[in-house]
Amino acid sequence: MSVSSSFVSSSLASSGSLQTAGCTSQFVPFKHLKGEMKLGLLILADHASANLPDEYGSLGLASEEFSRHIAYDIGIEAVATGLHHALNVPVVMSQFSRLLIDPNRGEDDPTLVMRISDGALIAGNAQIDETEVERRKALYYKPYHQAISDQIDQFLAADICPIILSLHSFTDNWRGTPRPWHGGILWDQDNRFVQPLLSALQSEDHLHIGDNEPYTGMLKGDCMYRHGTSRGLAHALIEIRQDLITYSEGQNEWIDRLARHLTALLSNEELIAPCRDLVYFGSYADKSAKT
């Protein structure tokens, strides 16, 4: 049965989940930290925040659910902000929880709005109709992606092909199985920036850095597909295990590590030169969709 957005709102209100209706206009869906473009680096954080607009209350979830990975990437906002200060590069971060709508999914992805996430039933999403999905796209998802596109356009207008680095975190275990990686680099077909970054991180003997682990970077319509692959820009997505960046000491360690490696890589003109051209590698996700 299709349930209208007005029905969802009234249901949340009657359950006590709707706090302050009509405040959507006050909610800013992204944070854009301005920086120098000369390094040619743009940092993104798709899941930086566990926030929801007031009108959605808690989507029917208990408050403790918003401290879990289902709501946001733990530690990533601090790491992204720290890299902004360390490198003085532009950063664009979402300011809404992925429980509302996931900016790292394609617009037609069935997991764009999750009804159940890691065992948690999301009452405010369970029966929403297409009208409500489109509303969330218009108010939150699309403005975030537009902010990224606008920043890329600024780079290109300055005759700079930016490298895009997307920051994420992952849980230290999956359904009771420990994950051995300290971090991982996700990618699709374009390895121009991936290989130098992967080599730099793997040079630290005590680190276990996954290559397309613990996930794959071959996801049609996701943020890197949309802004990297489709625009011919070199890019990489880094996953950091969340228990390593939950607190400030670990966050600072990863900020220092990434700032050191990124500075060295971006100053190596011979190494980074291939990243400064628009090259359309395509995606394995497109190829698999055709088979």
For each residue, the residues with C-beta under 8 A, 3 or more apart:
1: 127
2: 127 129 130
3: 7 8 127 128 129
4: 7 8 129 131 132
5: 8 9 128 129 131 132 135
6: 9 10
7: 3 4 10 11 127
8: 3 4 5 11 12 124 127 128 132
9: 5 6 12 13 18 21 55
10: 6 7 13 14
11: 7 8 14 15 123
12: 8 9 15 17 18 56 57 59 60 123 124
13: 9 10 16 17 18 21
14: 10 11
15: 11 12 18 60 123
16: 13 57
17: 12 13 56 57 58 59 60 123 124
18: 9 12 13 15 21 55 56 57
19: 54 55 57
20: 23 54 55
21: 9 13 18 54 55
22: 55
23: 20 26 27 53 54 55
24: 27 53 54 55 139
25:
26: 23 54
27: 23 24 51 53 54 95 96 139 140
28: 31 95
29: 94 95 96 139 140 141 143 144
30: 92 93 94 95 143 144 147
31: 28 48 91 92 93 95
32: 90 91 92 147 151
33: 81 84 90 91 92 93
34: 90
35: 84 87 88 89 90 91
36: 39 88 89
37: 40 89 90 154 155 158 160 162
38: 160
39: 36 87 88 89 266
40: 37 155 160 161 162 163 266 272 275 276
41: 87 89 162 163 165 262 266
42: 89 90 91 92 148 151 152 155 162 163 164 165
43: 80 83 84 89 90 91 92 165 166 167
44: 91 92 93 148 164 165 166 167 223 227
45: 48 73 76 77 80 91 92 93 94 166 167 168
46: 73 94 98 102 103 104 166 168 223
47: 72 73 76 94 98 102 103 104 168
48: 31 45 72 73 76 77 80 93 94 95
49: 72 77 93 94 95 96 97
50: 66 67 71 72 97 99
51: 27 95 96 97
52: 56 57 58 59 96 97 99 100
53: 23 24 27 56 96 100 139 140
54: 19 20 21 23 24 26 27 57
55: 9 18 19 20 21 22 23 24
56: 12 17 18 52 53 59 100 124
57: 12 16 17 18 19 52 54 60 124
58: 17 52 61 62 63 65 66 124
59: 12 17 52 56 99 100 122 123 124 125
60: 12 15 17 57 121 122 123 124
61: 58 65 66 99 120 122 123 124
62: 58 65
63: 58 66
64: 67 68
65: 58 61 62 68 70 71 120
66: 50 58 61 63 71 72 97 99
67: 50 64 71
68: 64 65 71 118 120
69: 72 73 74 118 169 170 171 242
70: 65 98 99 114 117 118 120
71: 50 65 66 67 68 97 98 99
72: 47 48 49 50 66 69 76 77 97 98
73: 45 46 47 48 69 76 167 168 169 242
74: 69 169 242 245 246
75: 78 79 169 240 242 244 245 246 250 251
76: 45 47 48 72 73 79 80 167 168 169 240 245
77: 45 48 49 72 80 81 93
78: 75 81 82 245 248 251 255
79: 75 76 82 83 167 240 245 251 254 255 258
80: 43 45 48 76 77 83 84 91 93 167
81: 33 77 78 84 85 91
82: 78 79 85 86 251 252 255 259
83: 43 79 80 86 87 89 91 167 255 258 259 262
84: 33 35 43 80 81 87 88 89 90 91
85: 81 82 88
86: 82 83 255 256 259
87: 35 39 41 83 84 259 262 263
88: 35 36 39 84 85
89: 35 36 37 39 41 42 43 83 84
90: 32 33 34 35 37 42 43 84 151
91: 31 32 33 35 42 43 44 45 80 81 83 84
92: 30 31 32 33 42 43 44 45 144 147 148 151
93: 30 31 33 44 45 48 49 77 80
94: 29 30 45 46 47 48 49 103 140 144
95: 27 28 29 30 31 48 49 51
96: 27 29 49 51 52 53 100 101 103 140 144
97: 49 50 51 52 66 71 72 100
98: 46 47 70 71 72 101 102 103 104 114
99: 50 52 59 61 66 70 71 114 117 122 125
100: 52 53 56 59 96 97 113 136 140
101: 96 98 112 113 133 136 137 140 141
102: 46 47 98 105 109 111 112 113 114
103: 46 47 94 96 98 140 141 144 145 223
104: 46 47 98 168 222 223
105: 102 109 111 112 219 221 222
106: 109 112 219 220 221 222 225 226
107: 112 137 141 221
108: 112 221
109: 102 105 106 112 220 221
110:
111: 102 105 114
112: 101 102 105 106 107 108 109 133 141
113: 100 101 102 125 128 133 136
114: 70 98 99 102 111 117 122 125
115: 121 122 125 126
116: 119 120 121 122
117: 70 99 114 120 122
118: 68 69 70
119: 116
120: 61 65 68 70 116 117
121: 60 115 116 126
122: 59 60 61 99 114 115 116 117 125 126
123: 11 12 15 17 59 60 61 126
124: 8 12 17 56 57 58 59 60 61 128
125: 59 99 113 114 115 122 128
126: 115 121 122 123
127: 1 2 3 7 8
128: 3 5 8 113 124 125 132 133
129: 2 3 4 5 132 133
130: 2 133 134
131: 4 5 134 135
132: 4 5 8 128 129 135 136
133: 101 112 113 128 129 130 136 137
134: 130 131 137 138
135: 5 131 132 138 139
136: 100 101 113 132 133 139 140 141
137: 101 107 133 134 140 141 142
138: 134 135 141 142
139: 24 27 29 53 135 136 142 143
140: 27 29 53 94 96 100 101 103 136 137 143 144
141: 29 101 103 107 112 136 137 138 144 145
142: 137 138 139 145 146
143: 29 30 139 140 146 147
144: 29 30 92 94 96 103 140 141 147 148
145: 103 141 142 148 149 223 226 227
146: 142 143 149 150
147: 30 32 92 143 144 150 151
148: 42 44 92 144 145 151 152 223 227
149: 145 146 152 153 227
150: 146 147 153 154
151: 32 42 90 92 147 148 154 155
152: 42 148 149 155 156 162 164 227 231 233
153: 149 150 156 157
154: 37 150 151 157 158
155: 37 40 42 151 152 158 160 161 162
156: 152 153 159 160 161 162
157: 153 154
158: 37 154 155
159: 156
160: 37 38 40 155 156 276
161: 40 155 156 233 234 275 276 277 278
162: 37 40 41 42 152 155 156 233
163: 40 41 42 193 233 234 235 236 266 272 275
164: 42 44 152 224 227 228 233 234 235 236
165: 41 42 43 44 193 197 235 236 237 238 262
166: 43 44 45 46 223 224 235 236 237 238
167: 43 44 45 73 76 79 80 83 237 238 240
168: 45 46 47 73 76 104 237 238 239 240
169: 69 73 74 75 76 239 240 241 242 245
170: 69 179 184 214 215 239 240 241 242
171: 69 174 179 241 242
172: 178 179 241 242 243
173: 176 177 178 179
174: 171 177 179 214
175:
176: 173
177: 173 174
178: 172 173
179: 170 171 172 173 174 214 241
180: 208
181: 184 208 209 210 213 214 239 241
182: 207 208 209 240 241 244
183: 201 207 209 210 238 239 240 241 244
184: 170 181 209 210 211 212 213 214 215 238 239
185: 194 197 198 201 209 210 211 212 217 236 237 238 239
186: 212 215 216 217 224 236 237 238 239
187: 190 191 194 212 217 224 235 236 237
188: 217 218 224 225 229 281 283 284 285
189: 229 281 282 283 284
190: 187 193 194 228 229 234 235 279 281
191: 187 194 195
192: 195 234 274 275 279
193: 163 165 190 196 197 234 235 236 265 272 275
194: 185 187 190 191 197 198 236
195: 191 192 198 199
196: 193 199 200 265 268 271 272
197: 165 185 193 194 200 201 236 238 261 262 265
198: 185 194 195 201 202 209 211
199: 195 196 202 203
200: 196 197 203 261 264 265
201: 183 185 197 198 204 207 209 257 261
202: 198 199 207 209
203: 199 200
204: 201 207 257
205:
206:
207: 182 183 201 202 204
208: 180 181 182
209: 181 182 183 184 185 198 201 202
210: 181 183 184 185 213 214 239
211: 184 185 198
212: 184 185 186 187 215 216 217 218
213: 181 184 210
214: 170 174 179 181 184 210 239
215: 170 184 186 212 239
216: 186 212 219
217: 185 186 187 188 212 224 237
218: 188 212 283 284 285 288
219: 105 106 216 222 224 225 285
220: 106 109 225 283 285 286 289
221: 105 106 107 108 109 225 226 285
222: 104 105 106 219 225 226
223: 44 46 103 104 145 148 166 226 227
224: 164 166 186 187 188 217 219 227 228 229 235 237
225: 106 188 219 220 221 222 228 229 230 283 285
226: 106 145 221 222 223 229 230
227: 44 145 148 149 152 164 223 224 230 231 233 235
228: 164 190 224 225 231 233 234 235
229: 188 189 190 224 225 226 232 235 280 281 282 283
230: 225 226 227
231: 152 227 228 278
232: 229 277 278 279 280 281
233: 152 161 162 163 164 227 228 278
234: 161 163 164 190 192 193 228 274 275 276 279
235: 163 164 165 166 187 190 193 224 227 228 229
236: 163 164 165 166 185 186 187 193 194 197
237: 165 166 167 168 185 186 187 217 224
238: 165 166 167 168 183 184 185 186 197 258
239: 168 169 170 181 183 184 185 186 210 214 215
240: 75 76 79 167 168 169 170 182 183 244 245 254
241: 169 170 171 172 179 181 182 183 244 245
242: 69 73 74 75 169 170 171 172 245 246
243: 172 246 250
244: 75 182 183 240 241 250 253 254
245: 74 75 76 78 79 169 240 241 242 250 251 254
246: 74 75 242 243 250
247: 250 251
248: 78 251 252
249: 252 253
250: 75 243 244 245 246 247 253 254
251: 75 78 79 82 245 247 248 254 255
252: 82 248 249 255 256
253: 244 249 250 256 257
254: 79 240 244 245 250 251 257 258
255: 78 79 82 83 86 251 252 258 259
256: 86 252 253 259 260
257: 201 204 253 254 260 261
258: 79 83 238 254 255 261 262
259: 82 83 86 87 255 256 262 263
260: 256 257 263 264
261: 197 200 201 257 258 264 265
262: 41 83 87 165 197 258 259 265 266
263: 87 259 260 266 267
264: 200 260 261 267 268
265: 193 196 197 200 261 262 268 271 272
266: 39 40 41 163 262 263 272
267: 263 264
268: 196 264 265 271 272
269: 272 273
270: 273
271: 196 265 268
272: 40 163 193 196 265 266 268 269 275 276
273: 269 270 276
274: 192 234 277 279
275: 40 161 163 192 193 234 272
276: 40 160 161 234 272 273
277: 161 232 274
278: 161 231 232 233
279: 190 192 232 234 274
280: 229 232
281: 188 189 190 229 232
282: 189 229 286 287
283: 188 189 218 220 225 229 286 287
284: 188 189 218 287 288
285: 188 218 219 220 221 225 288 289
286: 220 282 283 289 290
287: 282 283 284 290 291
288: 218 284 285 291
289: 220 285 286
290: 286 287
291: 287 288
